[in-house]
């Protein structure tokens, strides 16, 4: 498939996604549109602030089970599958999984630290979006993820762009990079990609690392104020900053008050490595349902939106705005 035909196919999928969102916005009837899939809990890094340590040793669906679940997603009307982990590129069948998702004309996104991209690049042909983690300039990124990891993500960006895979960066704000935001933006601009920022998440399994890396509240507030100023003033770095002004205002409120209303809609589901489904794995009262025994559609029908005091996940925040049919959110989504 040529790069031009890939662009046409991606545009068609965006139109289909937009149509599904508008239909939900009009009817308000729950429907599975987006699935966040923690494909594996395994990882080749040990970031101190990781909020997914509890799934490191989780059982995983085998290849046929994963492919069958993808077929069920497509039959249920899912439009987007966001693959995460752990490090999903550790799955030896990642190519089969990605290509099965693309075969069903669903948008396929993948989150990675980039270390194994060179070995998996051919498996990711046609991927709609590759999200790579960058924690700041080289010294900060390597401090968090290990020596050499910054150069690895830089090389991953270059390889992905050369292969025609849309790519952007994700930066989780910590006590080190919160004071060097312009340098981080410069790193992204020099690579020719955009970058989005979000705050750290505290979970019981990440408590020690969270305490070590968490920025003081006033530092985090100042960081989001600075990013909002960059975006609103439209300076040289504004185009590199992927967060919208409304997202940055939400995060500023979140940093100040420790909470922020997201207004999630019942159009999303989260899958654990073993196939258990929840609405959101980060909520305080998580309920899960086993897709292996219930099937995807039946498990989704049992989901309810849990209690929540606010969300740090940029993807969920952005999609919630789309479901409220906010014009600015649609414009931002079409830009990507």
One Martini backbone bead per residue (centre of mass of N, CA, C, O) as a GRO file, in nm:
protein
  336
    1UNK     BB    1   0.095   0.037   0.024
    2UNK     BB    2   0.072   0.353  -0.019
    3UNK     BB    3   0.091   0.655   0.135
    4UNK     BB    4  -0.160   0.772   0.004
    5UNK     BB    5  -0.355   0.535   0.069
    6UNK     BB    6  -0.314   0.557   0.373
    7UNK     BB    7  -0.434   0.840   0.403
    8UNK     BB    8  -0.713   0.769   0.297
    9UNK     BB    9  -0.773   0.549   0.506
   10UNK     BB   10  -0.744   0.730   0.756
   11UNK     BB   11  -0.965   0.930   0.679
   12UNK     BB   12  -1.197   0.725   0.672
   13UNK     BB   13  -1.170   0.645   0.972
   14UNK     BB   14  -1.226   0.926   1.088
   15UNK     BB   15  -1.505   0.954   0.975
   16UNK     BB   16  -1.620   0.704   1.119
   17UNK     BB   17  -1.559   0.806   1.403
   18UNK     BB   18  -1.720   1.068   1.389
   19UNK     BB   19  -1.992   0.932   1.336
   20UNK     BB   20  -2.005   0.768   1.601
   21UNK     BB   21  -1.993   1.012   1.792
   22UNK     BB   22  -2.244   1.160   1.689
   23UNK     BB   23  -2.443   0.935   1.744
   24UNK     BB   24  -2.398   0.942   2.045
   25UNK     BB   25  -2.456   1.245   2.098
   26UNK     BB   26  -2.757   1.211   2.009
   27UNK     BB   27  -2.850   0.939   2.169
   28UNK     BB   28  -2.673   0.825   2.434
   29UNK     BB   29  -2.590   0.540   2.360
   30UNK     BB   30  -2.419   0.286   2.442
   31UNK     BB   31  -2.086   0.230   2.292
   32UNK     BB   32  -1.815   0.074   2.139
   33UNK     BB   33  -1.529   0.269   2.030
   34UNK     BB   34  -1.304   0.239   2.261
   35UNK     BB   35  -0.989   0.060   2.313
   36UNK     BB   36  -0.788  -0.023   2.590
   37UNK     BB   37  -0.489  -0.228   2.549
   38UNK     BB   38  -0.322  -0.441   2.769
   39UNK     BB   39  -0.135  -0.668   2.621
   40UNK     BB   40   0.100  -0.629   2.841
   41UNK     BB   41   0.304  -0.633   3.145
   42UNK     BB   42   0.557  -0.631   3.014
   43UNK     BB   43   0.904  -0.499   3.051
   44UNK     BB   44   1.227  -0.330   2.958
   45UNK     BB   45   1.155  -0.151   3.203
   46UNK     BB   46   1.192   0.050   3.538
   47UNK     BB   47   1.003   0.277   3.618
   48UNK     BB   48   0.941   0.431   3.918
   49UNK     BB   49   0.639   0.563   3.824
   50UNK     BB   50   0.488   0.322   3.755
   51UNK     BB   51   0.125   0.227   3.723
   52UNK     BB   52   0.176  -0.102   3.605
   53UNK     BB   53   0.301  -0.321   3.805
   54UNK     BB   54   0.053  -0.515   3.865
   55UNK     BB   55   0.087  -0.648   3.549
   56UNK     BB   56   0.364  -0.787   3.498
   57UNK     BB   57   0.243  -1.104   3.577
   58UNK     BB   58   0.030  -1.137   3.378
   59UNK     BB   59  -0.180  -1.289   3.207
   60UNK     BB   60  -0.218  -1.393   2.860
   61UNK     BB   61  -0.328  -1.385   2.567
   62UNK     BB   62  -0.325  -1.559   2.307
   63UNK     BB   63  -0.322  -1.537   1.981
   64UNK     BB   64  -0.610  -1.649   1.909
   65UNK     BB   65  -0.755  -1.486   2.132
   66UNK     BB   66  -0.677  -1.203   2.031
   67UNK     BB   67  -0.796  -1.226   1.745
   68UNK     BB   68  -1.085  -1.293   1.834
   69UNK     BB   69  -1.130  -1.026   1.990
   70UNK     BB   70  -1.103  -0.841   1.748
   71UNK     BB   71  -1.348  -0.951   1.596
   72UNK     BB   72  -1.548  -0.865   1.817
   73UNK     BB   73  -1.498  -0.567   1.809
   74UNK     BB   74  -1.584  -0.519   1.517
   75UNK     BB   75  -1.877  -0.637   1.556
   76UNK     BB   76  -1.936  -0.401   1.789
   77UNK     BB   77  -1.804  -0.111   1.662
   78UNK     BB   78  -1.518  -0.059   1.684
   79UNK     BB   79  -1.273   0.214   1.603
   80UNK     BB   80  -1.059   0.195   1.851
   81UNK     BB   81  -0.716   0.078   1.917
   82UNK     BB   82  -0.521   0.100   2.217
   83UNK     BB   83  -0.192   0.008   2.258
   84UNK     BB   84  -0.048  -0.129   2.553
   85UNK     BB   85   0.093  -0.149   2.897
   86UNK     BB   86   0.360  -0.206   2.905
   87UNK     BB   87   0.539  -0.364   2.626
   88UNK     BB   88   0.406  -0.452   2.323
   89UNK     BB   89   0.682  -0.531   2.161
   90UNK     BB   90   0.713  -0.814   2.324
   91UNK     BB   91   0.523  -0.930   2.132
   92UNK     BB   92   0.564  -1.164   1.880
   93UNK     BB   93   0.246  -1.093   1.763
   94UNK     BB   94   0.211  -0.786   1.692
   95UNK     BB   95   0.167  -0.793   1.386
   96UNK     BB   96  -0.096  -0.961   1.383
   97UNK     BB   97  -0.259  -0.767   1.559
   98UNK     BB   98  -0.236  -0.507   1.397
   99UNK     BB   99  -0.338  -0.625   1.121
  100UNK     BB  100  -0.617  -0.709   1.225
  101UNK     BB  101  -0.717  -0.430   1.294
  102UNK     BB  102  -0.673  -0.308   1.008
  103UNK     BB  103  -0.855  -0.508   0.854
  104UNK     BB  104  -1.116  -0.371   1.014
  105UNK     BB  105  -1.079  -0.052   1.003
  106UNK     BB  106  -0.928   0.024   1.255
  107UNK     BB  107  -0.789   0.217   1.473
  108UNK     BB  108  -0.426   0.213   1.536
  109UNK     BB  109  -0.263   0.232   1.843
  110UNK     BB  110   0.076   0.287   1.992
  111UNK     BB  111   0.259   0.226   2.287
  112UNK     BB  112   0.609   0.329   2.352
  113UNK     BB  113   0.967   0.333   2.423
  114UNK     BB  114   1.136   0.224   2.142
  115UNK     BB  115   1.355  -0.009   2.179
  116UNK     BB  116   1.198  -0.227   1.956
  117UNK     BB  117   1.138  -0.099   1.676
  118UNK     BB  118   1.347  -0.216   1.477
  119UNK     BB  119   1.231  -0.520   1.509
  120UNK     BB  120   0.906  -0.408   1.437
  121UNK     BB  121   0.850  -0.227   1.186
  122UNK     BB  122   0.712  -0.425   0.981
  123UNK     BB  123   0.461  -0.482   1.180
  124UNK     BB  124   0.360  -0.151   1.156
  125UNK     BB  125   0.221  -0.132   0.902
  126UNK     BB  126  -0.032   0.121   0.901
  127UNK     BB  127  -0.015   0.272   1.140
  128UNK     BB  128  -0.181   0.548   1.285
  129UNK     BB  129  -0.020   0.554   1.579
  130UNK     BB  130   0.278   0.662   1.749
  131UNK     BB  131   0.360   0.647   2.098
  132UNK     BB  132   0.624   0.816   2.261
  133UNK     BB  133   0.841   0.830   2.523
  134UNK     BB  134   0.930   1.153   2.684
  135UNK     BB  135   1.114   1.303   2.973
  136UNK     BB  136   1.321   1.476   2.807
  137UNK     BB  137   1.612   1.533   2.811
  138UNK     BB  138   1.864   1.319   2.823
  139UNK     BB  139   1.928   1.331   3.135
  140UNK     BB  140   1.632   1.279   3.224
  141UNK     BB  141   1.549   1.030   3.067
  142UNK     BB  142   1.788   0.852   3.174
  143UNK     BB  143   1.718   0.880   3.474
  144UNK     BB  144   1.439   0.728   3.445
  145UNK     BB  145   1.516   0.480   3.207
  146UNK     BB  146   1.813   0.491   3.121
  147UNK     BB  147   2.087   0.445   2.962
  148UNK     BB  148   2.014   0.524   2.615
  149UNK     BB  149   1.699   0.586   2.586
  150UNK     BB  150   1.701   0.850   2.431
  151UNK     BB  151   1.840   0.754   2.170
  152UNK     BB  152   1.622   0.540   2.113
  153UNK     BB  153   1.380   0.738   2.069
  154UNK     BB  154   1.505   0.903   1.847
  155UNK     BB  155   1.540   0.665   1.649
  156UNK     BB  156   1.241   0.586   1.644
  157UNK     BB  157   1.134   0.840   1.514
  158UNK     BB  158   1.298   0.821   1.253
  159UNK     BB  159   1.196   0.543   1.160
  160UNK     BB  160   0.893   0.605   1.156
  161UNK     BB  161   0.899   0.842   0.957
  162UNK     BB  162   1.039   0.685   0.724
  163UNK     BB  163   0.780   0.473   0.728
  164UNK     BB  164   0.506   0.655   0.765
  165UNK     BB  165   0.456   0.692   1.078
  166UNK     BB  166   0.268   0.834   1.289
  167UNK     BB  167   0.416   1.068   1.534
  168UNK     BB  168   0.441   1.101   1.894
  169UNK     BB  169   0.475   1.253   2.213
  170UNK     BB  170   0.511   1.164   2.567
  171UNK     BB  171   0.487   1.359   2.878
  172UNK     BB  172   0.565   1.311   3.211
  173UNK     BB  173   0.541   1.497   3.481
  174UNK     BB  174   0.815   1.599   3.680
  175UNK     BB  175   1.058   1.735   3.892
  176UNK     BB  176   1.255   1.772   3.640
  177UNK     BB  177   1.086   1.859   3.368
  178UNK     BB  178   0.911   2.106   3.480
  179UNK     BB  179   1.184   2.304   3.445
  180UNK     BB  180   1.220   2.193   3.110
  181UNK     BB  181   1.010   2.251   2.873
  182UNK     BB  182   1.153   2.391   2.633
  183UNK     BB  183   1.357   2.165   2.585
  184UNK     BB  184   1.148   1.948   2.522
  185UNK     BB  185   1.022   2.094   2.281
  186UNK     BB  186   1.284   2.108   2.117
  187UNK     BB  187   1.323   1.809   2.080
  188UNK     BB  188   1.065   1.770   1.914
  189UNK     BB  189   1.118   1.979   1.691
  190UNK     BB  190   1.388   1.848   1.588
  191UNK     BB  191   1.212   1.579   1.506
  192UNK     BB  192   0.919   1.664   1.384
  193UNK     BB  193   0.731   1.657   1.646
  194UNK     BB  194   0.486   1.614   1.873
  195UNK     BB  195   0.382   1.712   2.217
  196UNK     BB  196   0.253   1.573   2.523
  197UNK     BB  197   0.109   1.650   2.844
  198UNK     BB  198   0.116   1.487   3.175
  199UNK     BB  199   0.046   1.371   3.469
  200UNK     BB  200   0.092   1.188   3.723
  201UNK     BB  201   0.029   0.864   3.868
  202UNK     BB  202  -0.125   0.732   4.159
  203UNK     BB  203  -0.036   0.419   4.300
  204UNK     BB  204   0.039   0.170   4.508
  205UNK     BB  205   0.279   0.054   4.315
  206UNK     BB  206   0.400   0.377   4.282
  207UNK     BB  207   0.465   0.528   4.551
  208UNK     BB  208   0.775   0.558   4.566
  209UNK     BB  209   0.821   0.682   4.283
  210UNK     BB  210   0.623   0.913   4.312
  211UNK     BB  211   0.765   1.056   4.551
  212UNK     BB  212   1.037   1.100   4.393
  213UNK     BB  213   0.895   1.246   4.114
  214UNK     BB  214   0.709   1.440   4.232
  215UNK     BB  215   0.587   1.738   4.200
  216UNK     BB  216   0.521   2.012   4.323
  217UNK     BB  217   0.241   2.183   4.306
  218UNK     BB  218   0.364   2.461   4.220
  219UNK     BB  219   0.524   2.338   3.982
  220UNK     BB  220   0.286   2.220   3.822
  221UNK     BB  221   0.132   2.480   3.790
  222UNK     BB  222   0.358   2.634   3.642
  223UNK     BB  223   0.378   2.442   3.403
  224UNK     BB  224   0.084   2.480   3.292
  225UNK     BB  225   0.104   2.783   3.261
  226UNK     BB  226   0.331   2.780   3.056
  227UNK     BB  227   0.195   2.605   2.837
  228UNK     BB  228  -0.047   2.793   2.799
  229UNK     BB  229   0.121   3.036   2.704
  230UNK     BB  230   0.243   2.906   2.459
  231UNK     BB  231  -0.028   2.849   2.317
  232UNK     BB  232  -0.163   3.141   2.327
  233UNK     BB  233   0.091   3.307   2.202
  234UNK     BB  234   0.223   3.157   1.954
  235UNK     BB  235   0.495   3.060   1.953
  236UNK     BB  236   0.750   2.862   1.831
  237UNK     BB  237   0.628   2.607   2.022
  238UNK     BB  238   0.317   2.570   1.975
  239UNK     BB  239   0.316   2.352   1.738
  240UNK     BB  240   0.450   2.123   1.924
  241UNK     BB  241   0.210   2.151   2.110
  242UNK     BB  242  -0.062   1.930   2.150
  243UNK     BB  243  -0.208   2.065   2.350
  244UNK     BB  244  -0.480   2.214   2.440
  245UNK     BB  245  -0.607   2.472   2.613
  246UNK     BB  246  -0.831   2.306   2.760
  247UNK     BB  247  -0.642   2.088   2.870
  248UNK     BB  248  -0.455   2.279   3.032
  249UNK     BB  249  -0.677   2.389   3.215
  250UNK     BB  250  -0.750   2.125   3.342
  251UNK     BB  251  -0.463   2.062   3.458
  252UNK     BB  252  -0.450   2.313   3.632
  253UNK     BB  253  -0.687   2.234   3.812
  254UNK     BB  254  -0.574   1.961   3.895
  255UNK     BB  255  -0.317   2.080   4.034
  256UNK     BB  256  -0.467   2.267   4.240
  257UNK     BB  257  -0.714   2.045   4.346
  258UNK     BB  258  -0.691   1.722   4.261
  259UNK     BB  259  -0.923   1.785   4.044
  260UNK     BB  260  -1.146   1.691   3.756
  261UNK     BB  261  -1.395   1.707   3.534
  262UNK     BB  262  -1.458   1.490   3.259
  263UNK     BB  263  -1.716   1.337   3.142
  264UNK     BB  264  -1.764   1.050   3.079
  265UNK     BB  265  -1.840   0.802   2.841
  266UNK     BB  266  -2.009   0.502   2.727
  267UNK     BB  267  -1.738   0.422   2.490
  268UNK     BB  268  -1.538   0.269   2.682
  269UNK     BB  269  -1.252   0.038   2.721
  270UNK     BB  270  -1.065  -0.191   2.932
  271UNK     BB  271  -0.786  -0.415   2.880
  272UNK     BB  272  -0.643  -0.678   2.999
  273UNK     BB  273  -0.418  -0.923   2.931
  274UNK     BB  274  -0.654  -1.153   3.014
  275UNK     BB  275  -0.944  -0.997   2.916
  276UNK     BB  276  -1.033  -0.804   3.115
  277UNK     BB  277  -1.303  -0.574   3.181
  278UNK     BB  278  -1.315  -0.215   3.193
  279UNK     BB  279  -1.355   0.113   3.195
  280UNK     BB  280  -1.131   0.192   3.433
  281UNK     BB  281  -0.822   0.118   3.589
  282UNK     BB  282  -0.814   0.409   3.778
  283UNK     BB  283  -1.035   0.369   3.949
  284UNK     BB  284  -1.174   0.317   4.274
  285UNK     BB  285  -1.425   0.113   4.145
  286UNK     BB  286  -1.345  -0.159   4.001
  287UNK     BB  287  -1.496  -0.341   3.732
  288UNK     BB  288  -1.491  -0.679   3.607
  289UNK     BB  289  -1.495  -0.860   3.282
  290UNK     BB  290  -1.496  -1.164   3.109
  291UNK     BB  291  -1.443  -1.218   2.771
  292UNK     BB  292  -1.397  -1.529   2.760
  293UNK     BB  293  -1.699  -1.588   2.878
  294UNK     BB  294  -1.889  -1.341   2.762
  295UNK     BB  295  -1.772  -1.155   2.575
  296UNK     BB  296  -1.748  -0.846   2.456
  297UNK     BB  297  -2.042  -0.734   2.443
  298UNK     BB  298  -2.137  -0.838   2.723
  299UNK     BB  299  -1.924  -0.697   2.893
  300UNK     BB  300  -1.994  -0.406   2.808
  301UNK     BB  301  -2.298  -0.407   2.909
  302UNK     BB  302  -2.186  -0.403   3.228
  303UNK     BB  303  -2.089  -0.129   3.227
  304UNK     BB  304  -1.978   0.143   3.443
  305UNK     BB  305  -1.938   0.448   3.563
  306UNK     BB  306  -1.716   0.544   3.779
  307UNK     BB  307  -1.573   0.680   4.026
  308UNK     BB  308  -1.439   1.027   3.998
  309UNK     BB  309  -1.180   1.303   4.040
  310UNK     BB  310  -1.013   1.256   3.787
  311UNK     BB  311  -0.788   1.294   3.498
  312UNK     BB  312  -0.458   1.224   3.336
  313UNK     BB  313  -0.558   1.116   3.066
  314UNK     BB  314  -0.539   1.239   2.753
  315UNK     BB  315  -0.719   1.048   2.584
  316UNK     BB  316  -0.975   1.054   2.763
  317UNK     BB  317  -1.012   1.358   2.765
  318UNK     BB  318  -1.037   1.399   2.459
  319UNK     BB  319  -1.277   1.201   2.408
  320UNK     BB  320  -1.480   1.341   2.594
  321UNK     BB  321  -1.497   1.597   2.418
  322UNK     BB  322  -1.605   1.461   2.166
  323UNK     BB  323  -1.871   1.346   2.304
  324UNK     BB  324  -1.958   1.662   2.347
  325UNK     BB  325  -1.917   1.809   2.072
  326UNK     BB  326  -1.650   1.969   2.050
  327UNK     BB  327  -1.512   2.149   1.805
  328UNK     BB  328  -1.211   2.169   1.894
  329UNK     BB  329  -1.169   1.861   1.917
  330UNK     BB  330  -1.215   1.799   1.617
  331UNK     BB  331  -0.989   1.972   1.502
  332UNK     BB  332  -0.759   1.826   1.649
  333UNK     BB  333  -0.815   1.541   1.538
  334UNK     BB  334  -0.777   1.615   1.234
  335UNK     BB  335  -0.480   1.709   1.257
  336UNK     BB  336  -0.375   1.407   1.338
   0.00000   0.00000   0.00000
